[in-house]
Amino acid sequence: MTGLAVYGLKNCDSCKKAVQALDEAGLGHQFNDIREDVDLVVKVPDWLDAVGAKALMNTRSTTWRNMSEEDRELATADPAGVLIAHPTLIKRPVIEAGTLVTVGWSADSLNGLLAGAAE
């Protein structure tokens, strides 16, 4: 499998680990910084359709903890709008492999991508 798209932040440790693991596994990819390189108005609704708001929204982040209760309630009512306005709330990395979308990084993430590459 080649042509994976990795979305995250340049200084995110999970994103760095994902990129390193993909490199070591020989899986071609392109890294896209969600604050600089990505049209979130287009991407966020697609990601929400693929994985849902619970998986995509990082409620353990500093951004979430610093939000008012009113803004958190808005995140439930309009997750796309809140994620677009606050990209650091997006759980990272988001990896697109064809129609497959994964969120976060673990050994299972890599195993799933390697299994997809074998197909």
Phi, psi and omega in degrees: 000131174232167175083026174293144175249122180251127181243130180184206178242142183302326184263009182279124181298319179297321179294319178297317179297318180297313181298317179297315180295320178295318177300311182296329180275356180075023179267113179297142182202163173235129178270135180233120178283123185291344177269341187240322194250000192235136173275092185295335178299329178274314189285315186303313178300323178296316180295320178297319177298323185282319188237344180089159184294323182298320180284326187275331185269124181273094182276004175258002184282161175298320180302314180297314182297331180272356180281150175288161178300324178298316179293325177295321177294322176298325179298328177286319182285323184222070184300323181298313182299318181290318180294324178292319180287331183230078184302335180289352174280348180285124177294137189235156352278158168260128181238126175256126176231088187067238179269351179280133176236125175242153181230135182086175182222134177200176175299325178297324178299312180296316179300320178296319179290323177293322177297320178295326179291331181283342182284000000 
